């Protein structure tokens, strides 16, 4: 199995603790893909069917959840972890990314190379990087306002839509992607073609099932609501995985370590109710960061192995509205010198965080 590419005895031990066997299964992977693919199509049809609009909205919300589940499938495929075989993973990933509207090659660049290559390292990891108090003080009023929006309870939908999807996942416009734009062009064309086909299918289905409805309402019910739900789920999931008063971020390569970032800097978020097992599985995030070759459906077992070996270094909590409010209130800026989270005035809101293992 592929473990994250970082050195250090702790990193090696953590990867070994979760790599006892290759748990990838073609039959199980195809079953999960087919199940959520079917649910995606079924809820999409319900979202634009001639039901009362409140029923359509509920179906659209369910459709957004199904898109999020397909995103989890595509995420694993991008790591080559969902099923055995490179081609199976590549094409299942591309197909699962169609409703997500992501290019799999751009995803691999931003996620596999940058996020996993240097998790929680400012300037490399592009996801939810916190500003320092000095950064915030030096920022323009508009940029400070945007950061306040991002770090609010409803900020994840704006953050993922703008800073991740449009900037990194659709077309090769980032500096890194532009340097190899020819490599990324085929998957960008595939993603954009899938996007156009999805919108056309939504309008066609909606106008045929409910011909009296205006196209704008079909578009709202069949794409805008579901896509907004999925974008929020994506943004808040990554936020919760790497943002907490007890999780560190780094701004110096010399202080960064694979163990410090992937074990000490990653949170296992437990679900209070296991409504969507695939989502519950993916939130066993430290196990994923110690060994990206583990398929999502095997992460709970790997997480238990990791916890038994490294004890209190493996952080976890059960998600609740109160806990989410506490995290959002505390985690505004990160003071890299004092290694603690602060509010927007630079006042510490959490403990000083150890950057090295406790053992």
Secondary structure, DSSP 8 states (H G I E B T S, - for coil): ----S--SHHHHHHHHHT-SS----HHHHHHHHHHHHHHHHHHHHHHHSSS-HHHHHHHHHHHHHHHHHHHHHHHHHHTT-SSSSHHHHHHHHHHHTTTTT--HHHHIIIIIIIITTTTTBTTT--SS----HHHHHHS-HHHHHHHHHHTSTTHHHHHIIIIIIIIIISSS-SHHHHHTHHHHHHHHHHHHHHHHHHHHHHHHHHHHHSTTS-HHHHHIIIIIHHHHHHHHHHHHHHHHHH-STT---BS-TTT--HHHHHTTT-EEEE-SS-SSHHHHHHTBHHHHHH-TTS-GGGHHHHHHHHHHHHGGGSEEEE--HHHHHHHHHH-SEEETTTTEEE-TTS-B-S----SS---
